[in-house]
């Protein structure tokens, strides 16, 4: 049996506002899960809470990997345990080269007890591996020398996230709308890249509005989020159906969650508009 | 304003009697002694008037006690320094000063045969008594600019001179070291670089204290004179201990089609104030100015920079990056001046500050004064904390919070280091930053 990521009755607030209201989810290494749902349902909140963003406050419930409580751990410790988030909006780090950043990241993940200043993985070995991974993802190796995400196009940023996943080989990868804002070529590249990576050693949670990513990475399980909880789960057919028909039926079956979702979505719109 | 207040009397170590004694011990050409006398009377006069409000109002000089310091006439018996640049590459020549006295001077024989002069001020004055007369505090830094430039001109303890004849290309970098090794020693050293037309050279200079607890004073001047089509690269790493006061006038003049690449590293000193000028005198002259400063504890590091465009098609490009930690204070006041005739000028100045603590403070004031009508001048200043989202992103990749911060700070400096073509300088500044951040390399990388 591979590792198990367990999310139980998870409640999360952001700036005092309750967003997740009892999320229940189990992901095993080797499984692909799709997480779908309308705007404001809490999908990204779940992603951030899992990796430990300080603004996302867990008010109840638990997150465990093989029984280890993640809530007591900093984001870097969670990463060292094998958690990975492909960011919806990857952050620019000026002046830090992709290769240097990744060499530090890889060294920490592979030597979880490493302290700052201690040895990094050997340069030659690292370079070789990085070059191979970049070539496999169809990336120009010149990117290794560029500053992390600086001046990258949307597609390049997303591909960089997949490259990081390839180098860090996480046990559990959460992909937060990795397919959004990309043209169809870029979506194909990212999907194929993920397909190569998602094997028996990786549990994947794909958060998406679209179906493209799922065509290449057929989910074993599909979950629908509404109003801060998972209201329905099914197999890959559910993802297809939701993509075809939208969330009207789901809303009708879960009026309470739909109402909470609508209220939250309205608040989000108001904040954005102001 | 306490900082600009006039002094009632001159400190005994720098008064009229001290001055007479100082000049009587130096065997210098008459022109220089006369110039010192003139400078001394300016020093007396300027000491009784306030410093320029605009330049000095943010600098608190109350803790600066000139009477504490004195000029040394002899080298200390023994001193060792932890140097950043000294042994990092092959130099074409080196000159070292400790406590204002020349310790050593050396120049590659081939360069000497080509007519290159590189040595201590005293040696150069002795061998070529008239060579410097038209240059020394005549073109770039005037005696009477303010109290400190007059003080320097009157009591100048020596310094480093580089002269490169017409068309000579000095490939290997030259090295100059200025050290302080005795308690309360005053160093008033001068750096004078003259590149004749079409010449080129690189001079790397660093300052350091023999131990971090030594109190000391540096009142310096740097004059960089770049001829037609000549190219100078000059680096000064100020790395004094944190009980040193550093005041300096530094100016470069670039003639037509010439270029000056000037990098300053501001790491040490308790109070450091540098007045830095670049003058673009001839058509198509260029200057690039890079600043890397990192202040911690209670350090105050201040720059007053001016880029003066006096001819058409000139370009200046100044980028200062500063990091402030603890209760440190950083001040930068910049100005681009464009004279009426300097059409098609391209001037740029930017200062970015990263604050690593809530108690650190930055003032950055860019400015433009433009009298020509067909120019492109841009300026900017930013100041901010380390971005929390950047830290989180690094942490999400397994990097600890502290290591992430260090990485982000090094990245912040990287964009200015990228502009420096000399690898040893980039590496050295990087190491200096790591050291200041407290990163110890436990194992080789």
Boltz contact constraints between the chains, C-beta under 6 A:
constraints:
  - contact:
      token1: [A, 51]
      token2: [B, 396]
      max_distance: 6.0
  - contact:
      token1: [A, 53]
      token2: [B, 392]
      max_distance: 6.0
  - contact:
      token1: [A, 75]
      token2: [B, 395]
      max_distance: 6.0
  - contact:
      token1: [A, 75]
      token2: [B, 396]
      max_distance: 6.0
  - contact:
      token1: [A, 76]
      token2: [B, 395]
      max_distance: 6.0
  - contact:
      token1: [A, 76]
      token2: [B, 398]
      max_distance: 6.0
  - contact:
      token1: [A, 76]
      token2: [B, 399]
      max_distance: 6.0
  - contact:
      token1: [A, 76]
      token2: [B, 400]
      max_distance: 6.0
  - contact:
      token1: [A, 79]
      token2: [B, 396]
      max_distance: 6.0
  - contact:
      token1: [A, 79]
      token2: [B, 397]
      max_distance: 6.0
  - contact:
      token1: [A, 79]
      token2: [B, 398]
      max_distance: 6.0
  - contact:
      token1: [A, 80]
      token2: [B, 398]
      max_distance: 6.0
  - contact:
      token1: [A, 85]
      token2: [B, 396]
      max_distance: 6.0
  - contact:
      token1: [A, 91]
      token2: [B, 389]
      max_distance: 6.0
  - contact:
      token1: [A, 91]
      token2: [B, 390]
      max_distance: 6.0
  - contact:
      token1: [A, 91]
      token2: [B, 393]
      max_distance: 6.0
  - contact:
      token1: [A, 93]
      token2: [B, 390]
      max_distance: 6.0
  - contact:
      token1: [A, 93]
      token2: [B, 411]
      max_distance: 6.0
  - contact:
      token1: [A, 94]
      token2: [B, 411]
      max_distance: 6.0
  - contact:
      token1: [A, 95]
      token2: [B, 411]
      max_distance: 6.0
  - contact:
      token1: [A, 95]
      token2: [B, 412]
      max_distance: 6.0
  - contact:
      token1: [A, 95]
      token2: [B, 414]
      max_distance: 6.0
  - contact:
      token1: [A, 95]
      token2: [B, 415]
      max_distance: 6.0
  - contact:
      token1: [A, 96]
      token2: [B, 407]
      max_distance: 6.0
  - contact:
      token1: [A, 96]
      token2: [B, 411]
      max_distance: 6.0
  - contact:
      token1: [A, 104]
      token2: [B, 399]
      max_distance: 6.0
  - contact:
      token1: [A, 105]
      token2: [B, 397]
      max_distance: 6.0
  - contact:
      token1: [A, 105]
      token2: [B, 398]
      max_distance: 6.0
  - contact:
      token1: [A, 108]
      token2: [B, 398]
      max_distance: 6.0
  - contact:
      token1: [A, 108]
      token2: [B, 399]
      max_distance: 6.0
  - contact:
      token1: [A, 109]
      token2: [B, 398]
      max_distance: 6.0
  - contact:
      token1: [A, 116]
      token2: [B, 402]
      max_distance: 6.0
  - contact:
      token1: [A, 116]
      token2: [B, 403]
      max_distance: 6.0
  - contact:
      token1: [A, 117]
      token2: [B, 439]
      max_distance: 6.0
  - contact:
      token1: [A, 117]
      token2: [B, 440]
      max_distance: 6.0
  - contact:
      token1: [A, 117]
      token2: [B, 441]
      max_distance: 6.0
  - contact:
      token1: [A, 117]
      token2: [B, 442]
      max_distance: 6.0
  - contact:
      token1: [A, 118]
      token2: [B, 442]
      max_distance: 6.0
  - contact:
      token1: [A, 118]
      token2: [B, 443]
      max_distance: 6.0
  - contact:
      token1: [A, 119]
      token2: [B, 443]
      max_distance: 6.0
  - contact:
      token1: [A, 120]
      token2: [B, 445]
      max_distance: 6.0
